[in-house]
Amino acid sequence: MDLGEWVVELSTGEQHEYDHLVIATGVQPVQLSDGHHLAGVHVLRTLDDAVALRKSLLEASSVVVVGPASWGRRRRRLLASSGAR
């Protein structure tokens, strides 16, 4: 991770630039007991999850964030700054 250059390097040597970086260690997400399989419902655990979420956000007119209060507030501010309601 190079904070000055805004780049993360994976163990494979592959590098990814980023605008925002979330480091989440050791947490298992709580999935909804009903509805987690529906289109547009996302659990954020992997890079693939983040890519799928971003694609959905580009097509979304509104967003609901479910998670701990502090986590949710930060996500809502980030989403609002990108135009989501």
C-alpha positions in Angstrom: 0.0 0.0 0.0 1.4 3.4 -1.1 -0.6 6.1 0.6 1.3 8.9 -1.2 0.7 7.4 -4.6 -2.8 6.1 -3.9 -1.9 2.6 -5.1 -2.4 -0.9 -3.5 -0.2 -3.8 -4.6 -1.6 -7.3 -4.3 0.5 -10.3 -3.4 0.5 -11.2 -7.1 2.2 -7.9 -7.9 -0.9 -6.5 -9.6 -1.4 -2.8 -8.7 -4.7 -0.9 -8.3 -5.1 2.8 -8.0 -7.8 4.1 -5.6 -9.7 7.2 -4.6 -10.9 5.9 -1.3 -9.4 2.9 0.6 -11.2 0.8 3.2 -9.2 -1.6 5.3 -11.5 -4.1 6.9 -9.9 -7.0 8.8 -11.5 -10.0 10.3 -15.1 -9.0 10.1 -17.8 -11.2 8.7 -20.7 -9.2 7.2 -24.1 -9.8 8.5 -26.4 -10.8 5.6 -30.1 -10.1 5.6 -32.1 -13.2 6.5 -34.4 -12.5 3.6 -33.7 -10.7 0.3 -30.0 -11.0 0.2 -30.3 -12.9 -3.1 -32.3 -10.1 -4.9 -30.9 -8.0 -7.7 -29.3 -4.8 -6.3 -28.7 -6.2 -2.8 -24.9 -6.3 -2.1 -22.6 -7.6 0.6 -19.2 -5.8 0.5 -16.4 -8.4 1.2 -14.3 -8.7 -1.9 -13.0 -6.6 -4.8 -15.5 -8.3 -7.0 -18.3 -7.3 -4.6 -17.1 -3.7 -4.8 -17.0 -3.8 -8.6 -20.6 -5.2 -8.7 -21.7 -2.6 -6.2 -20.2 0.3 -8.2 -21.9 -1.0 -11.3 -25.3 -1.0 -9.5 -24.7 2.4 -8.1 -24.2 3.8 -11.6 -27.7 2.6 -12.5 -29.4 3.3 -9.1 -31.7 6.3 -8.4 -31.6 5.7 -4.6 -29.5 3.7 -2.1 -30.1 2.1 1.3 -27.1 1.3 3.5 -27.4 -1.3 6.2 -24.6 -1.6 8.7 -23.2 -0.3 12.0 -24.1 3.4 12.6 -20.6 4.8 12.1 -19.9 2.7 9.0 -23.3 3.6 7.6 -22.8 7.3 8.1 -19.5 7.3 6.3 -20.9 5.3 3.4 -23.9 7.5 3.1 -21.7 10.6 2.9 -19.5 8.9 0.3 -22.6 7.8 -1.8 -24.2 11.3 -1.5 -21.0 12.9 -2.8 -21.2 10.7 -5.9 -24.8 11.8 -6.5 -26.7 8.9 -4.9 -29.8 9.6 -2.7 
